[in-house]
Amino acid sequence: MLALLELLQSGGVRTAAELADRLGVDERTVRRYAEHLLDLDVPVESVRGRYGGYRLARGYRLPPLMLGDDEALAVLLGLVAGRRTGLTTAAGAAGETAAAKIRRVLPERLERRLAAVLESVAFTGPVDGGDGPDGAVLLTIADAVRGRRPVSIRYEAADGRRSERVLHPHGLVAHAGRWYVTGEDPAVGEERTFRLDRVASARTLPGSFTPPPPGRDPVERVLTGLATAPHRHEVVLRIGGSAEQVRARLPASVAVIGEAGAGWVRAELRVASLDWLPGVLAALDLPFAVERPDELRERVAALADRLARSARRS
């Protein structure tokens, strides 16, 4: 009945056949739902004729806000992401009070599951558009993170290979418009990271697992995994400056930064293309040396020549 009301609120006249098809019921049930809404003082009008059907009386708006599971999850995640990444208005408390109001009216089952997501997820920065995860998958894995329960996931890799595996999930991370889950694969005894939009389904398994030792940060695990993922080129640089200065142009998801001594740092990257790196290195405005590959050294020299010619051009 509430789903019927939501359809009618979109405006216009909806035929009984159309409504029955959208709701997955027969036309007799649609008529019964419409009568129930009238009993609740919702002004559903019956329109006769060839193009007849049902509509709401002009100007009627339902006062209460109705949210499905996925809608409530989307609203709460948006509020939390805005607060944690600084994308809030000057009245920062408004986001917190809005989230509290929504959580107070949620069914206990759903509020408990959404709380698990909010406790388990970390945001690396402003949230960009991307492929969001399936709501049921996200809620199931978040429950498992909080309860230290193993999960079975059906996963499709980037090359299209499909597999079913068991994971001991440690945390959820939202980075650059994508969601990731980190955890241990007990079959191989190694930490793994999976993109949630590639998880077709997830189910909680019996038992529990020992949480990872302190200091194993899921965000660091995800960013390091992205920076060290195999690509066509392996780049090693020495840069004269601090790690903070280098991070301004080479974030943790792009490069692994380590100390090289005497005021220098060592940066290691795995990249599919070298085209963008000379410009980034120039923008650093710091002394640097390319250890490998030689092709990058040649591209940096070519960029320097082009800049010098432009500077001399009248």
Backbone hydrogen bonds, N-H to C=O, Kabsch-Sander energy under -0.5 kcal/mol:
donor,donor_aa,acceptor,acceptor_aa,energy
5,L,1,M,-2.1
6,E,2,L,-2.2
7,L,3,A,-2.0
8,L,4,L,-2.3
9,Q,5,L,-1.8
10,S,6,E,-0.5
10,S,7,L,-1.1
11,G,8,L,-1.7
14,R,54,Y,-2.9
19,L,15,T,-2.5
20,A,16,A,-2.6
21,D,17,A,-2.2
22,R,18,E,-2.4
23,L,19,L,-2.3
24,G,20,A,-1.3
25,V,20,A,-1.9
30,V,26,D,-1.6
31,R,27,E,-2.1
32,R,28,R,-1.8
33,Y,29,T,-2.6
34,A,30,V,-2.4
35,E,31,R,-1.9
36,H,32,R,-2.1
37,L,33,Y,-2.2
38,L,34,A,-1.9
39,D,35,E,-2.0
40,L,36,H,-1.1
41,D,38,L,-1.9
42,V,37,L,-2.6
44,V,42,V,-2.1
45,E,43,P,-0.6
45,E,55,R,-3.6
47,V,45,E,-0.6
47,V,53,G,-3.2
48,R,46,S,-0.6
52,G,49,G,-1.8
53,G,47,V,-1.6
54,Y,14,R,-3.0
55,R,45,E,-1.9
57,A,43,P,-2.2
60,Y,57,A,-2.0
66,M,64,P,-0.6
67,L,65,L,-0.5
72,A,68,G,-2.8
73,L,69,D,-2.3
74,A,70,D,-2.3
75,V,71,E,-2.4
76,L,72,A,-2.4
77,L,73,L,-2.5
78,G,74,A,-2.0
79,L,75,V,-2.1
80,V,76,L,-2.6
81,A,77,L,-3.0
82,G,78,G,-2.0
83,R,79,L,-1.8
84,R,80,V,-2.7
85,T,81,A,-1.9
86,G,83,R,-0.6
87,L,82,G,-1.2
88,T,86,G,-1.3
92,G,90,A,-1.9
94,A,91,A,-1.9
95,G,92,G,-0.8
96,E,92,G,-0.8
97,T,93,A,-2.5
98,A,94,A,-2.3
99,A,95,G,-2.2
100,A,96,E,-2.2
101,K,97,T,-2.1
102,I,98,A,-2.1
103,R,99,A,-2.4
104,R,100,A,-1.7
105,V,101,K,-1.0
105,V,102,I,-0.6
106,L,103,R,-0.8
111,E,107,P,-2.9
112,R,108,E,-2.4
113,R,109,R,-1.6
114,L,110,L,-2.7
115,A,111,E,-2.2
116,A,112,R,-1.4
117,V,113,R,-1.5
118,L,114,L,-2.5
119,E,115,A,-2.0
120,S,116,A,-1.3
121,V,117,V,-1.9
122,A,172,L,-1.6
124,T,174,A,-2.1
128,D,126,P,-0.6
132,G,130,G,-0.8
138,L,134,D,-2.5
139,L,135,G,-2.5
140,T,136,A,-2.2
141,I,137,V,-2.4
142,A,138,L,-2.4
143,D,139,L,-2.2
144,A,140,T,-1.8
145,V,141,I,-2.4
146,R,142,A,-2.3
147,G,143,D,-2.4
148,R,144,A,-0.9
148,R,145,V,-0.5
149,R,144,A,-2.1
151,V,167,L,-2.4
152,S,203,R,-2.8
153,I,151,V,-0.5
153,I,165,R,-2.7
154,R,201,S,-2.1
155,Y,153,I,-0.6
155,Y,163,S,-3.0
156,E,198,R,-1.9
157,A,155,Y,-0.5
157,A,161,R,-2.9
160,G,157,A,-1.9
163,S,155,Y,-2.4
165,R,153,I,-2.2
167,L,151,V,-2.7
168,H,184,E,-2.7
170,H,182,T,-3.5
171,G,182,T,-1.4
172,L,120,S,-1.8
173,V,180,Y,-2.5
174,A,122,A,-3.0
175,H,173,V,-0.6
175,H,178,R,-2.9
178,R,175,H,-2.1
180,Y,173,V,-2.7
181,V,194,F,-2.4
182,T,171,G,-2.2
183,G,192,R,-2.0
184,E,168,H,-1.9
185,D,190,E,-3.2
188,V,185,D,-1.3
189,G,185,D,-2.0
190,E,185,D,-1.1
192,R,183,G,-3.6
194,F,181,V,-2.4
196,L,179,W,-2.5
198,R,195,R,-1.3
199,V,196,L,-1.7
200,A,154,R,-2.6
200,A,198,R,-0.8
201,S,154,R,-0.8
203,R,152,S,-2.0
205,L,150,P,-2.9
209,F,148,R,-1.7
216,R,213,P,-1.3
217,D,215,G,-1.6
221,R,217,D,-2.2
222,V,218,P,-2.4
223,L,219,V,-2.6
224,T,220,E,-2.6
225,G,221,R,-2.1
226,L,222,V,-2.2
227,A,223,L,-2.2
228,T,224,T,-1.9
229,A,226,L,-0.7
233,H,271,V,-2.8
235,V,233,H,-0.6
235,V,269,L,-2.7
236,V,292,R,-2.6
237,L,267,A,-2.7
238,R,289,A,-2.4
239,I,265,V,-2.7
240,G,287,P,-3.5
241,G,239,I,-1.2
241,G,263,G,-1.0
246,V,242,S,-1.9
247,R,243,A,-2.6
248,A,244,E,-0.9
249,R,246,V,-1.7
250,L,246,V,-2.6
254,V,251,P,-2.1
255,A,251,P,-2.2
256,V,268,E,-2.4
257,I,255,A,-0.6
258,G,266,R,-2.5
260,A,264,W,-2.6
261,G,264,W,-0.8
264,W,261,G,-1.2
265,V,239,I,-2.6
266,R,258,G,-3.7
267,A,237,L,-2.5
268,E,256,V,-2.1
269,L,235,V,-2.6
270,R,227,A,-0.6
270,R,254,V,-0.6
271,V,233,H,-2.2
277,L,274,L,-1.0
280,V,276,W,-1.4
281,L,277,L,-2.8
282,A,278,P,-2.2
283,A,279,G,-2.0
284,L,280,V,-1.3
285,D,281,L,-0.7
285,D,282,A,-0.8
286,L,281,L,-0.5
289,A,238,R,-2.6
291,E,236,V,-2.1
291,E,289,A,-0.7
292,R,236,V,-1.5
296,L,293,P,-0.8
297,R,293,P,-1.1
298,E,294,D,-2.0
299,R,295,E,-1.8
300,V,296,L,-2.5
301,A,297,R,-2.1
302,A,298,E,-2.2
303,L,299,R,-2.2
304,A,300,V,-2.4
305,D,301,A,-2.2
306,R,302,A,-2.0
307,L,303,L,-2.6
308,A,304,A,-2.4
309,R,305,D,-2.4
310,S,306,R,-2.1
311,A,307,L,-2.2
312,R,308,A,-1.6
313,R,309,R,-0.9
